[in-house]
Amino acid sequence: MSARFLVLAAVMSSGAPALLAAADLPAPVLLQSAGTMAGQGGASGDAPAFYPFLPPAGKGTGCAVLIVPADGSKAGDLAGEGAQMAGWLNEQGIAGFVLRHRNLPAGGDVAASTEVNQAVQFLRAHAADFKISPRRIGVLGFAAGAELAADAAYNHQSAPATGANDPGEKISSRPDFLALIWGSALPAADAALLPPTFLVGSTRTSDGMSGMIDLWTKLRAARVPVDAHFFSQADPASGMAKNSPSLGLWPGMFYAWVRFSGFLTEEPKVPIKGLASLDGRPLPHGYIIFTPVDFVGTGPVIGRVINSTAGIPIGEFSVPAEQGPLAGRYKVDVRQNMNRWLSNSFSGELVNARGGATPAQAYFGHHRLLGPSIDDQHSFTKVHPTDREDFIIEFKPGTEANLDLKIEVFSK
C-alpha cells in the first residue's frame, strides 16, 4: 500500500469533527504528482488535492459529496465552509471530500475545472477504499466554487482517468448529482447526460439569480430533475449560514432532496397499490404519506387519491417502482382533502339534475359539480384517534408483494 493510502487509512479510521481549524485539516490526498496552484510555488502542499472526511464506522450510507469551496487555495475556506459542510454531511452518514483547487478566473479555465473532474474520477476509481458507492458521488460548490463545479459537470464530462489501477482505464467524470450554492454556470449547447441538480440562490445577488433562473429553465427543458430555492437575504459569502434561522435551512433541504432522490441507498424500490378508506367508506380525495421507520430510505413516499380518471375505483392509490418505497416499515399518514368526490367532468350524466339519478350520479353520489366539502385537510396518523401507537405498515420485497394494500383509518 502506498504512503498516500496509509495516510488515507488513518483518516478513515479516526472520523472527522464537524468543524476544524485550518491547522487541523486531515492529510490531503493528492490528485496528481505534478502541477501546482496557479500563481503559487511548486511545493506539494499547493498541488490539487482533496481532504477526506468520512462518517463514523457503521453510519455511512455509501453516498459521497465532493465539496468545492469558493476559494480552493485559501485555508480559511477549506477549513471553514469546506470542513463545516463535510462534518455536517458526516452526521447524515454521507462522506465529504473537500477539494483544494485552483480558482476559476474570468472566462473560465479548463485546467481548473478539470480538477473537479479528476477528483470525481479518483473517488469513483477508489470507491472501495473510501467505502463509498461509485454510483452515488455528487459535487457541491459554494459561490465561485459552484461556478467551477457546474463548469466541470456540465461542460467537461470526459477526461482521462486519474489514479485508476490501469492508467488507460476510462472512468466517467460525470457526478451523479450536483448542488450549486450561491453560484452557477450554464451547460454547453451540446452537453448531454446532465446530472440531477439542486440550486440555492438569492435575490440579493441579481446576476447569480439570473444565471440560476436561466440554468433552471434549461434543465427543465431538458427534463433534468432540478430543485431550486431562492432566499431574499443572502450573498455568495453566506456558506452554510449556520447562524441564520432562514438561510441555515438549506442544508436540510439538500439532505431531503438527496434522500428523496434515492442517493442514500442502493436497495431496490418496490411498486405499491391499494385502497384507502375512512370510517368504512372509500377515501374520495387525499394523500397517503408513508415515512420510513428506523432506517434511511428514499424519503417519504406519497400515494395520491384523486379519482378523476375513468376506470379508477374511488379510494385507489398507486406508486410506480421508480418512485416507490424500499422494503421495510413505514409510518402511515392519511390526508383527507374532502368527503365527497370532486368532479372535473362536464358530462351531462353528472350535471343533469332532472328526474331520477342516472347510473353515474348514483355511483358517484351526486348530480352536480362539487367543490371541497371539509373545512381543511384532515390528517390521520393512527388507525383510531384513541390509539397510542402510530399506524405502521411493512412493505415486502418484490414487485408483486404490495399491490393489494388496505389502508383503513377512523375519525372516531
N, C-alpha and C positions, 0 to 999 in steps of 0.2 A: 504494500500500500504506500502511495506517495506521501511526502510530508504534508502536502495540501490536504489530503484526506485524513491524515492523523489529526490535524487541526480541526477538520470538519467533525470528526467523530467526537472530539472533546466538547465542541459546541453543542452537538446534538444531544449528548447525554446530560448536559447541565441545564438546559432550558434557558429562557430569556425573561428578564423582568420587563414590566410594562413600560418603563421609562428609564433611559440610560443617559449618562453624561457622555460627552464626546470621547473621553479617555476610556470609557467602559464598553465601547463597541466591541462585539466579538471579532475574532480574527477574520479578515476578509478572504474570500475565495476568488483568486484571480481568473479573469476570463481569457486572458492571453498572456503569453510570456513577454511580448514586446509591445511597444506603444504606450504613450503616456497621455495624460490630460493635456488639452490644448493650452499652451502658454505656460506650462509648468515643466519642471525638470524631469529627468528620466528615472527617478527612483521608483522602485516597485510600489511604494506607498501611494503613488499617483496614478497607477495603471487602473484601467477599468476593472471593476470587481463588484462582488455583492457580499453583504453581511447576512448570514443565515440566522433566523430566529425561528425556532421550532417549538411547537406546543409540547407540554409535558407528555411523558410516555403514557400511552393508553387513551389520550384525549384527542389525538389527531384524527381528522376526517379524511385525510388524503388530498384535500384541496390546498392549493398554494397560490400566493399572490406575490408577484414581483412589484415592489414599490419604487417608483421613480420620483425622488424629491425634486422640489423646484430648482434647487442648486445642488447638483450632484457632486460638486467638488468642494462643498462647504461643510465642514464638520458639524456646524450647528444645525443645518438642515438634515444631515444624515442621522444625527443623534436626536434631533427634535421631531419634526413631523414624520421622518422615516422610521425611527425606532419606536416612537409612540404608536404609530399605526401598526407596526409589526407586533408589538406587545399586545395591543388590543385584539388583533387577529388571532394571536396565540390563545387568548382567553376564549375565543369562539371555536377553537380546535383547528384553526387554519394556519398553515406555515407561512411566514413572511420573509421575504428576501429583499433587503434594501440595496438598491443599485447605486454604486459610485460611478458617475458618468461624466462625460464632458457636457457642457451646456450647449443648448441649441442656439446658434447665432441667428440673426435676422435672415430670413430667406431659407432657413433650414440647412441641415448638414447631414448628408447621407452617412458619413462616418459616425457621427454622434448617435443617430437613430439606430444604426446597425448594432450598437452596443446593447440596446434593448433586445433586438432580435437574437444576438448571441447569447444573452442571459437566458432567454426563453428556451433556446435550443439546448443550452448546457443543462438547465433544470430537467428538460424532457429526456435528455440522454442519460442523466444520472438520477432519475426519479427514484430508483430503488435505494440509492444511498441516502436520500433525504426522506424516505418513507412517504412519498407523495405519489399521486397518480399522474402519469404523463398526459392524461386526457382531461385534467381539471386544473390547468395552470392559467391564471389570469394576470393582467397587468393593471396596476392602479397608479396614476400620475397626478401630481399636485402642480397647479399653475403652469409654469414653463415646462415642468416635468410631464404634465398632461399633454402638452403640445408634442413633446418628444415621444411619449408613449403612443399617441394617436398617429403621428407620422410613421412610426415604426410598424404599428399594427395594420394600418390601412394602406400604406403606400410602399412598403418594403417587406413583403411577406415571405420571401425566399432568399436564402443565403447559405453558404457552406456551413456544415455542422461544426460546432465548437465543442471540444472536449469529449467527443464521442470515442469509443474504443477503436472504431475504424475511421480514420481521418476522411475517407471518401464517402462515408455514410451520409445520406441525405435525411435530415430531420427537420420537420416543419418548424418555422419560427413564428407561426401564427398563434397568438394567445387564444385560449378557449373562451375567454370573456375579457372585457375591457371596462375600466372605470376611469372617467376623466373628471377631476375635481378642480374647479375654478380655472379651467383652461381646456382648449380643444384644437383640433385641426381637421380639415376635410379630407375625405378619401380621394384618390385619383379617379379620373373618369372611368378607367378600365379596371378598377380594383374589384376583386372577387373574394368570395368567402369571408365577408365581413363578420367579425365576431359579435355576439350579443353585447350591448353597450349600456353602461349606467352613467348618467350625466348629473353633475351638481354644478349649478351656475348661480349668478347673481345679477339682479337688475342694476346694481351699483356700478358694475363694470360693463358698460354698454357694448364695447367691442367684443368682449368674451361672450356676452349674452347673444349677440347677433350671430357669432360663429357657431354657438351651440344650437341655436334655432335652425340655422342652415344645415348643420350636421343631423339634427333630429329629423328634419324634413327629408334629407337624402336617405337616411337609414329606414325611415318609414316607407319611402317609395320603393326601396329595395327589399321590403318585407323582412328587415332585420329586427329581432326583438330589442327594444330600447325603452328604458325608463329615464325620465328627466325630472329633476327637482330644482326649482329656482327660488332663491332667497333674496329679500329686498336689501338686507344689510350685511354685505359680505364683500371681501376683496381677495385678490389672489394670495394674500399672506394669511388667510384665515386658517389654513391647515385643517386639523381635526376640530377646531373651535370648541375645545373641551369645556371652556368656561361660559359658553353661550347657551342659554336654555332653548334657543331656537336652532341656530346653526349646528349645535352639537348633536342634533338628532340624525344627521345624515349618515354616520357610520352604521347606526341601527337599521336605517333604510337600506343601505348597501347589503348588510348581512341578510336581511329579509329577502332581498332580490336574489342574492346568490343561493340562498337556501331554496326559495320557491322555484328557481330555475333548475334545480337538481344538481348543483355542483358540489354538494357536500356528501354525496353518496353515489355509488355505482350499482346499488341494488336495483333490480328491475321494478318498474311501476306496474300496477295492475289496473284493468278497467273495472268500473263499478256501475251498477244499475239497480234501481229498486223503486219502491213506492213509499211515500211519506204520508202519514195520516195524523190528524189532530182530533182528539176527542172522538175517535172511532170513525171519522169521515176523512176522505182524501184531502190533503192539503191543496187548496185551489191555486195558490201563488206564493212563492217564497224561495228560501235557500236552505240547503243542508250543509253546514260547515263542519268538516272533520279536521281536528287538530291532533297531531301526533302526541302520544303519551310516552315519556321516559326514553325517547330516542330522537336522534336528529334525522328527520326525513326530508321531504321536499316542501315543507311548509304546509299551512292549511290547504285543504282541498275543498272546492266548493261545487256542490251539485245544485243545479238550478231547476226549480219547479215553475215553469212558465205556462204550459198548457195552452199555447196559442197556435200549435201546429196540428194540423189534421192527423188523426190516427194515433195521437199520443194520449194515453189514459190520464185522467186527472190525478195529480199527485206523483206522477212518474218523474224521476231524475236519472241522468246518466252522465258519466265522465269517461272519456276515452283513455286508453293506457298512457299515452304521451302526457296527459295532464293529471293522471290519477295518483293514488297513494302508493306507498310501499306496503308490503305485508306487515302487519303489526296492529297494536292497539291505538285507538283514536277516541278522543272526546267528541261527542255529538252535540251540535247546537242547531236546533230547528228554528228558522226565522220565518214568521208568518207575515206576509205583506197585506193580505186581505182575507175575508172569509167567504167571498163569492168570486167566481171566476171572472176575470176581466177579458171581455171580448174585443178583439180588434177587427172583427168581421162585420161587414155590412150586408151579410146575407139576409134576404127577406125572411127566411125561415126563423131568424133570430130576432129581427127588429119588428116584425109584424105582430101587433098585439090584438088583432081582431079575431074573434072566435076562440075556439079552444086551443090549447097549447099544441104546437107542432111537435113531432118527434125530437127535433133538435132542441126546442125550448124545454121539453121535458127532461132531456138528457143533461143539459147544462143548467137547468134550474131557473131560467129567467127568459124573458122575451124582449129585452131591450138592452142597449149598451149600458154597462155598469162601470162606475169609477171605483177606486179603492173604498173599502167598506169598513175599515177599522181606523181608530184614531192615530195609530203609529205602528211601526213594525214591532212585533212581539217576539221575544226570544225564549226558547225552552231548552234548557241545558240538562234537565232531569226528566225521567220518564213521567213522574208525578211531582208536582211542586213541593210536596212534603217529604220527598226522598232526601236522604242525607248524602248519597253518593251521586256523582255525575253519571250521565248516560255515556257508557263506554261500549264501543263496538270493536271487534277484531277482524281485520281483513286477512284472508288466507292467501297463500301464494298461488299463482296460476291464473290463466286468462279466463277460465270459466267458473271460478270459485265464488265470485262476488257479484253475480248478475241477477240475483233474486233476493235482494235485501228488503227487509221490512223495518222501516223507521217509524215507530209509533210513540207519540207523546200525548200528554193530557194536561189541560189547563187547570184542573182541579181534582 
